[in-house]
Amino acid sequence: MKDLEKLTNEKVHTILSDTKQPMGNGKDSIYMKVTRTGEFKFNLENTQLKTKVPLRVDVVVVKKIGKGMVQLFKKNPISFKIVVHLNSAIGLYHDVRLKTKTKLVYITWVEEPSTKIIGIPINLKKLAEKQLMEHAPNLVKMVDRVIKDHVHIKGSIEKIWNDLQKSKAINKEMKGFYFKVQPHDLAVYVDKSKQDSL
């Protein structure tokens, strides 16, 4: 898992997204910039790959007033910190590449998004959660794509597959008697005895 962590942290950009999304009222919108503030942390549990990603989110609200648009908090965006928790089911593609199917499980709030408008405190947690859940597929795709494109296990598996099929003597006394394994399927499992290995 340490190798996979290192690879993912090298391949995934620090800025994960910087997009504009419409708000529910159909008039206003929100700019949301999602930045990775630390490393991806992986842990294997049963047949699941569990991932934690620390993020900072900066928000600018674009408010429609009359015929014009006003950007609220442009100079000082609303900022908050979260940790995103992902789960990935692990399998194999037909061409013996590692396959993961990742989903966002929950968000841990380190700092909640709050601000004041005309002196009135406003908590934007629900709005931020909604926007984050809409952005979740992008983060999930990044994790799955990095593993699919950059984790290469075919060479190791081919060696094991070929070694298994070599004829082996039953024992030294019984000359001319051999046994041979004929593998017919592949599967991925978690080996907790070797520091979270596959």
Solvent accessible surface area in square Angstrom, and as a share of the most:
residue,aa,sasa,rsa
1,M,35,0.16
2,K,151,0.64
3,D,122,0.63
4,L,13,0.06
5,E,18,0.08
6,K,134,0.57
7,L,38,0.19
8,T,1,0.00
9,N,27,0.14
10,E,111,0.50
11,K,92,0.39
12,V,9,0.05
13,H,144,0.64
14,T,75,0.44
15,I,86,0.43
16,L,16,0.08
17,S,16,0.11
18,D,93,0.48
19,T,48,0.28
20,K,105,0.45
21,Q,49,0.22
22,P,96,0.60
23,M,39,0.18
24,G,77,0.74
25,N,85,0.44
26,G,66,0.64
27,K,137,0.58
28,D,7,0.04
29,S,9,0.06
30,I,2,0.01
31,Y,80,0.30
32,M,0,0.00
33,K,68,0.29
34,V,7,0.04
35,T,14,0.08
36,R,28,0.10
37,T,72,0.42
38,G,25,0.24
39,E,98,0.44
40,F,0,0.00
41,K,98,0.42
42,F,16,0.07
43,N,64,0.33
44,L,1,0.00
45,E,80,0.36
46,N,122,0.63
47,T,90,0.52
48,Q,56,0.25
49,L,3,0.01
50,K,59,0.25
51,T,2,0.01
52,K,100,0.42
53,V,0,0.00
54,P,37,0.23
55,L,5,0.02
56,R,80,0.29
57,V,0,0.00
58,D,20,0.10
59,V,4,0.02
60,V,18,0.11
61,V,14,0.08
62,V,6,0.04
63,K,81,0.34
64,K,93,0.39
65,I,106,0.54
66,G,64,0.61
67,K,210,0.89
68,G,36,0.35
69,M,98,0.44
70,V,64,0.37
71,Q,76,0.34
72,L,51,0.25
73,F,45,0.19
74,K,133,0.56
75,K,190,0.80
76,N,121,0.62
77,P,52,0.33
78,I,11,0.05
79,S,54,0.35
80,F,1,0.00
81,K,85,0.36
82,I,1,0.01
83,V,31,0.18
84,V,4,0.02
85,H,27,0.12
86,L,1,0.01
87,N,28,0.14
88,S,0,0.00
89,A,48,0.37
90,I,34,0.17
91,G,24,0.23
92,L,44,0.22
93,Y,63,0.24
94,H,179,0.80
95,D,47,0.24
96,V,25,0.15
97,R,77,0.28
98,L,6,0.03
99,K,89,0.38
100,T,13,0.08
101,K,161,0.68
102,T,12,0.07
103,K,133,0.56
104,L,27,0.14
105,V,69,0.40
106,Y,116,0.44
107,I,29,0.15
108,T,59,0.34
109,W,45,0.16
110,V,92,0.53
111,E,80,0.36
112,E,84,0.38
113,P,1,0.00
114,S,71,0.46
115,T,29,0.17
116,K,134,0.57
117,I,63,0.32
118,I,165,0.84
119,G,58,0.56
120,I,109,0.55
121,P,99,0.62
122,I,57,0.29
123,N,89,0.46
124,L,28,0.14
125,K,61,0.26
126,K,175,0.74
127,L,38,0.19
128,A,3,0.02
129,E,59,0.26
130,K,101,0.43
131,Q,0,0.00
132,L,11,0.05
133,M,99,0.44
134,E,84,0.38
135,H,14,0.06
136,A,11,0.08
137,P,68,0.43
138,N,68,0.35
139,L,13,0.07
140,V,20,0.12
141,K,125,0.53
142,M,33,0.15
143,V,0,0.00
144,D,31,0.16
145,R,129,0.47
146,V,11,0.06
147,I,0,0.00
148,K,67,0.29
149,D,62,0.32
150,H,70,0.31
151,V,23,0.13
152,H,142,0.63
153,I,41,0.21
154,K,98,0.42
155,G,55,0.53
156,S,70,0.45
157,I,33,0.17
158,E,81,0.36
159,K,133,0.56
160,I,104,0.53
161,W,70,0.25
162,N,87,0.45
163,D,50,0.26
164,L,75,0.37
165,Q,58,0.26
166,K,120,0.51
167,S,72,0.46
168,K,90,0.38
169,A,59,0.46
170,I,85,0.43
171,N,62,0.32
172,K,180,0.76
173,E,150,0.67
174,M,85,0.38
175,K,178,0.75
176,G,60,0.58
177,F,116,0.48
178,Y,132,0.50
179,F,101,0.42
180,K,115,0.49
181,V,63,0.36
182,Q,144,0.64
183,P,30,0.19
184,H,169,0.75
185,D,107,0.56
186,L,71,0.35
187,A,92,0.71
188,V,39,0.22
189,Y,149,0.57
190,V,25,0.15
191,D,29,0.15
192,K,118,0.50
193,S,98,0.63
194,K,137,0.58
195,Q,162,0.72
196,D,24,0.12
197,S,35,0.23
198,L,82,0.41
